[in-house]
Structure formats: structure tokens, C-alpha cells
Amino acid sequence: SAAQLDPDAVAAQFADVAPTAWGLEVPGVVTNQPASGIALTLDGCGGPSGSRVDHDLIDGLIARNVPATLFLNARWIDANPDLAAQLAANPLFELANHGTSHKPLSVTGEKAYGITGTASSADAVAEVWTNHERLTALTGTPPRWFRSGTAHYDDVATQIVGALGERVAGFTINGDGGATLSAAQVEREVLRAGPGDIVIAHLNQPDGDTAEGLLAAVDQLLAGGATFVLLD
């Protein structure tokens, strides 16, 4: 149980372990879902340009009764405490851990997209655990899933996540290209999804086209008989 986890002991356990893999899909990253439906996963990254809210996207999913797993960064939660509490209370959504400072998860300071990752096992533990506790206080239950900033990891970092009681969520479909794709591009990418796929997109960029494209795809998928599920 979460009460029995000792983050300092986890950091010590992996302090001298050297990683052998780095990237989006290293051992410990879950990219296969039970083939019962499509899992939408939406990131709220936090920070100076990442703490806004795409209300059209969130409201559109609620209106369609479509579930999603929401990966919230500690900074996004702190910027949107009332909405975070509302989302936590909505059974359509499961809140998941998107880290404390939105860093790639590493034990050697590896970089992804120019962002320096956590530099040691203790840093990696802190990146996971600080927001783990924040989400546990918010929802009443420990988060089950973790996704790092940039979704990059080394294979020691994924073991650290597991030792802290969470699983690392990858993805099979990059739905909005980091909230950079046009509505037509988002729609095309999300329409590729089928049972067992994990779609990643963003809920924190209202000026982008994620909501328009993703909801258009969701409508077509629903019309074709698709189902949407939480990560499992």
C-alpha cells in the first residue's frame, strides 16, 4: 500500500544502478491495453505556458460521456485547484501522475527535446513522489499511472516508478503532436485508433486545434461502434 512505501528507500535501492535503455518505449513502459476499447489519455503539463485549460475538449468529452485518463502535472493542479477537484469527482475521468516539474525521467540527466531529465535516483523519486502525494490528497486514492514530461525514460527510472506503486503509461497514437497539429491532422491521427490503442493528446492548450480534431474523430469512432475506456 502507499502507506508502506518509503521513497527514500526506493531512491537508495536504485542509487547505483546504471541504465541500459533510453527513449519512449523502454522496458516498463505500458503500450498495450486490453482490446476492449480505445484509451484516451490527456496531459496537463503545467508551467508558464502549460497551465491553461482546454474547456472545449473537457466539456466535449463530458457531453459525449467519453472517459479519459488525465495526466496532471503538479503545477497544473496548483494553477487549477477548483477544476482539478471537479475532475477528480467526475467518474468519467481518472487522474494520473504527470510528474512534479514535467521532466524526462532519468537517473543520469538525459535530455529529451532539449529538456534535461532528472539526474539521479533521488531526483527521479522526487519527480514522481511529490505529485503522487499531491494526487493522493486530491482524489483520496494513490494514482495508478505515471507519465513523465516528454514521455521519455531510462529503464532504471521505470523500475523506480514501479517501486513507488505506479505503472508507466506509454502510447500507441500521438493524437496531437504535442498540441501542434492542425484539427484535420488530429482528426486523422485519432481516427487510426482501434481497440487496445492508447491515444495521447493535451488538455492544456486551448489555442490549439486538439479539441476540434479529437472530438470530430471521437464522433466518427462512436458512430462506427467504438468504445472508449480508462487505462487498465
N, C-alpha and C positions, 0 to 999 in steps of 0.2 A: 504494500500500500504506500501512498505518498507519504504518510506519516513516518514510515520506516526508512524512507530514502535519505541518505546522507550525501549531499552534493560534494562536500569536502572529501569524503572517502572515494567518491567516483573520480574526482579530479586526481587524487593520489594514485588510484588504480591505473590510470592511463597516462600518468606523467612521463613515463619513459618509453612509451610505445610509439614506434615510428610508423607513419602511414605509408601505404604502398599504392594507393589509388587516389585520384582527384577528379572531380567532374560532377556532371548532372546525374549519372547513373552508376554509382559505385555500390559495392556490397552494403546492404542495409537500407537502400532506398526502394520503397514500395512503388512499383509502377503497374502492378497487375491487381485488378479488382475482381471480385465475383461477378460473373457475367449477367447479373440481374438487372443492371441499368447503367446509366451514364452518371458519373460523379462530377458535378461542378465544384471547383474549388476556386475561391476568390480571395485575393490577397489585399490586405490593407497595410501598406508598408510603413506609414508614419514618416516623421521627419519634416523638414521645411517645405518640401514640395510633394509630400506623400500622405498628408493627414486629412485631406479633404474627403468628401463623401459623394459617391455617385448614387443619389437618391433614385434616379430613374431606374437604375439597374436593380437596386434592392426592392423598391416598390413594385417593379415589374415581375420579379420572381414571386413576391408575396401574392400579387394579384393572380398569378398563374398557379399558385400552390406548388411551386417547384422548390425542392430542397437544395441547399448548398452548404458546403463546409467552408467556413470563413476563417482564413488565416490572418489573425490580427497581431500587429506589432505593438509592443508596449507603448510606443509614442503615439500611435493611432488611438489606442484606448484612452490614453491620458488627454488627447485632444478632443475626444468624442465620448465622454463618460456616459451621458444620458442615452445616446444611441447604442453604445456598447451594451448597456444594461437591457435595453429593449430587444436587441438582437439575441442576447443570452436567454431571454424569456420566451422567445419565439421558437416553438418546436420544429419549424421548418429548417432551422439553422443549427449547426454545431460549431462552436467557437474552438479554434485550434491555434497553436502557438507559432507565430511568425517572428519570434526572437525579440530581443530587448533593444538592440541597436541596429538591426537589419544588416548583419554582416554575414558573409560566407562563413561556413562552419569548418574550421580547420584547427589543427594543433601546431601549425608551423607558420601561420600568417600568409597562406596562399591568397592570391588575388583572383577575383572574377569581375570582368567588366570594369577593371580599374579600381575596384573596391577591395581594400585589404581585409582579409578574414581574421578571425580570432587567432591568437598567436601561441596558445598553449592549451593544455587540457583544462586548466583552471579558467582561462578565458572562455573556452567553449562551454564549460559547465555554466558559467555566469550568464552567457548569452541565452542559454536555454532556460535555466532555472529561475532567473529573476522574473521573466514573463510567465513561466509555469505557475509561480506563486500568485502573480497578478491575476491570471485567468482562473485559477482555483478559487480565489476570493470572489471574483466576479460571478462565476457560474455555480459555485458550490461543489464542483467536481473537478478533479485534475484533468487537464487536456490530454487527449489520446494521441494527437498528431502534431508533428513539428515540420515546418518548412523554413529553411534559412533564407535570409536575404540573398538574392540571386539564385537560390536553389542549388548551390554548389557545396560540395562536402569532400572531405577525405574519409577514408574508411575507418579511421580511429574516431572521428567525430560522430559518425553514425552509430558506432558502438556506445559512445557516451550518451547519445540521445536515448538509446535503448535502456541503458543502465539507469537513466532518470525516469523511466516509466512511460516513455512516449515512442511512437514509431515515426519514421521519416517518410513524408509523402512526396513522391515524385509526380510526374505527369506523363501522359502519352500524347496530348494535343495542346500546343501552345496557342490558346484561343485568341489572344490579343497582342502578342509580341511585346509584352511589357507595356501595354496600353498605348502602343504606337501605330497599330494597324487601322486602316480605314474600316468603316462599317461593313462594306462589301467583303473586305478581306477577313474580318472577324466572322462574319456570317459563313463564309466558305469554309474556314477552318473548323468552326464548331459543328457544321453540318457533317464533317467527317466522322463525328463521334458515334460509336455504337456501344452495345452492352460490354461493360468491363473497362471502358476508357475513362481516364482521368483528365479533365479539361482544366487548364489553369488560365485565369484571367484576373482582372483587377477591379476592385470596388472603390478605389480612392482617386480616380482621375475623371471627374465629371466633364472636363472639357474634351475628353477623347471620345471615340466612337464605340467604345466597348458595349455600352447598354444597347444602342441601336442595333448593332450587328448581332450580339449574343441573343437578345430577345427575339429578333427575327428568326434566327436559327432554331431557338427553342420552340417557337410556334410551329415551325415546319416539322421538327422532330416529334413534337407531341401529336400533330395531325397524322403522322405516319405510324403512331403507336408506340413510340419510345417512352421509356420511363426514366426518371431521374432519382438518384439515391444519394445518401450521405456516404462518405468514405467508410469502408468497413474493413 
